[in-house]
Amino acid sequence: MAESFPFYLPAEARRLYTSDAVARRIALTAHWTNTARVLELYGSSAGIALAKELGCDVTLADGDDVVCKALEGRVAAAGVSDRVKVQKLSMTAPAVPDGSQDGILLLGRLWAPLDETATKLRRFLALRGRLVMTWPVRVGLRPAKAALELWEKRVGSPLQSPRECLMSVEKHGFEPETIETPSEADLDDYYKSVEATLAKAPPESAKALKAEIEVHRDAGGKSGVTLALMVARRKEPGERPPAARDGG
């Protein structure tokens, strides 16, 4: 049986894919400008960067009052309160108007199973809106058995390659655009950050995170399982494939 979604991650931990550089790459792929409306579930510095550097209209959402208060402080410190709104939303069933967002970000967090995430969040995207999400993938020729077993138990399904993940999302009304995986150094730093916050985690969540860290380190950082970031564009029924993948 799969672990209960959304997966827990301590709020203090540094998440993957939330840097300014990643935000700029995502925005370039998505063709976001100062007219783009972007919702980030589990808001982070990435949403703030989109507002500060591109002028996007950003909503940072979380289900925890304390986290929302902290996000408000970061928004004020960055001087983007006129472009960024912090909103408390249910993370399992966000109350968002259909078709209202040019982008939805889920960075470094696992919100729901892959197919369910694509299906449920698509409705909130405007025409040609982008879904940007993190998901575990298998990489390399011989992934460590322990890592595969742990992750497949956590998510409740076999792990796919990056290409297979994009194909899965495509079945739910999306045009796959890009997928990337972190460097070994980035993944090591991520797990160090998570480990430093485990004392504040609920016991069962801490146990799951410790096991994840252990299989990563037992394989010397090369377990063959990593957390990928994918970008996919909302595609309409009957839409013809683009002549060239220009990200338009």
WORA-V964135 format. One record per residue. N is the residue number from 1. SS is DSSP state (H for helix, E for strand, C for the rest). PSI is psi in whole degrees, 0 to 359 (* if undefined). OMEGA is omega in whole degrees, -180 to 180 (* if undefined). Layout:
N/SS/PSI/OMEGA
N/SS/PSI/OMEGA
This chain:
1/C/139/-179
2/C/154/174
3/C/153/179
4/C/131/175
5/C/155/-9
6/C/149/179
7/C/140/180
8/C/141/171
9/C/128/180
10/C/136/-178
11/C/332/-178
12/C/345/-177
13/C/143/176
14/C/118/-177
15/C/155/172
16/C/149/171
17/C/23/-180
18/C/12/-179
19/C/162/177
20/H/322/-178
21/H/318/178
22/H/319/178
23/H/320/179
24/H/320/179
25/H/318/179
26/H/314/-178
27/H/323/179
28/H/315/178
29/H/318/-175
30/H/351/-177
31/C/39/178
32/C/140/177
33/C/198/-178
34/C/0/176
35/C/356/-175
36/C/140/175
37/E/119/-173
38/E/132/175
39/E/126/174
40/E/111/174
41/E/132/-170
42/C/65/-174
43/C/148/-177
44/C/186/178
45/H/339/179
46/H/315/178
47/H/321/178
48/H/320/179
49/H/321/179
50/H/322/179
51/H/318/-175
52/H/319/-174
53/H/330/-176
54/H/347/-179
55/C/18/179
56/C/151/174
57/E/107/-168
58/E/138/170
59/E/122/175
60/E/121/-175
61/E/145/172
62/E/161/-179
63/C/2/-175
64/C/128/-179
65/H/319/-178
66/H/317/179
67/H/318/179
68/H/319/179
69/H/318/178
70/H/320/178
71/H/320/178
72/H/321/178
73/H/320/179
74/H/323/178
75/H/315/180
76/H/318/-180
77/H/329/-180
78/H/352/178
79/C/32/-178
80/C/27/-178
81/C/338/179
82/C/344/-178
83/C/349/-177
84/E/127/177
85/E/136/174
86/E/128/-176
87/E/134/174
88/E/122/180
89/C/153/169
90/C/127/-179
91/C/342/178
92/C/333/180
93/C/73/-176
94/C/132/179
95/C/88/-177
96/C/135/179
97/C/140/178
98/C/140/175
99/C/19/-172
100/C/350/-170
101/E/135/173
102/E/343/178
103/E/145/172
104/E/125/-179
105/E/136/171
106/E/85/-171
107/C/121/176
108/C/10/179
109/C/148/176
110/C/110/-170
111/C/320/-178
112/C/169/174
113/C/154/-172
114/H/306/-178
115/H/320/-179
116/H/320/178
117/H/312/-180
118/H/315/-177
119/H/313/-174
120/H/326/-176
121/H/342/-179
122/H/319/-175
123/C/333/-178
124/C/348/-176
125/E/141/172
126/E/172/176
127/E/131/-178
128/E/16/175
129/E/156/-177
130/E/138/169
131/E/126/-179
132/E/112/-172
133/E/157/178
134/E/141/177
135/E/143/179
136/E/139/180
137/E/159/173
138/E/139/-179
139/C/158/179
140/C/174/-175
141/C/327/-174
142/C/78/177
143/C/146/179
144/C/133/-178
145/H/318/-178
146/H/321/180
147/H/317/179
148/H/313/-178
149/H/318/-179
150/H/312/-176
151/H/323/179
152/H/328/175
153/H/320/-178
154/H/315/-175
155/H/346/177
156/C/22/179
157/C/160/178
158/C/143/178
159/C/141/-179
160/C/164/172
161/C/166/177
162/H/317/-180
163/H/319/179
164/H/325/177
165/H/316/178
166/H/321/178
167/H/323/178
168/H/315/179
169/H/324/-180
170/H/326/-179
171/C/345/-176
172/C/28/173
173/C/35/180
174/E/152/170
175/E/110/-180
176/E/139/180
177/E/298/-180
178/E/160/171
179/E/139/179
180/E/158/178
181/E/154/-177
182/C/158/173
183/C/164/177
184/H/321/-180
185/H/317/180
186/H/319/-180
187/H/320/177
188/H/315/-180
189/H/322/178
190/H/312/-178
191/H/328/175
192/H/319/179
193/H/317/179
194/H/315/-178
195/H/323/-178
196/C/346/-177
197/C/2/-173
198/H/335/-179
199/H/336/-179
200/H/356/-176
201/C/150/172
202/C/147/-174
203/H/312/-178
204/H/322/178
205/H/319/178
206/H/321/179
207/H/315/-180
208/H/319/-180
209/H/322/178
210/H/318/179
211/H/320/178
212/H/316/179
213/H/319/-178
214/H/315/-179
215/H/328/176
216/H/314/-176
217/H/327/178
218/H/333/179
219/C/13/180
220/C/31/-180
221/C/6/-178
222/C/57/-176
223/C/344/-177
224/C/6/174
225/E/132/-179
226/E/172/-179
227/E/111/-177
228/E/157/175
229/E/123/-180
230/E/150/177
231/E/129/180
232/E/141/-178
233/E/138/175
234/E/127/-180
235/C/142/-177
236/C/151/178
237/C/131/179
238/C/359/180
239/C/133/179
240/C/145/178
241/C/145/179
242/C/148/180
243/C/325/177
244/C/145/-179
245/C/84/-179
246/C/3/179
247/C/9/-177
248/C/*/*
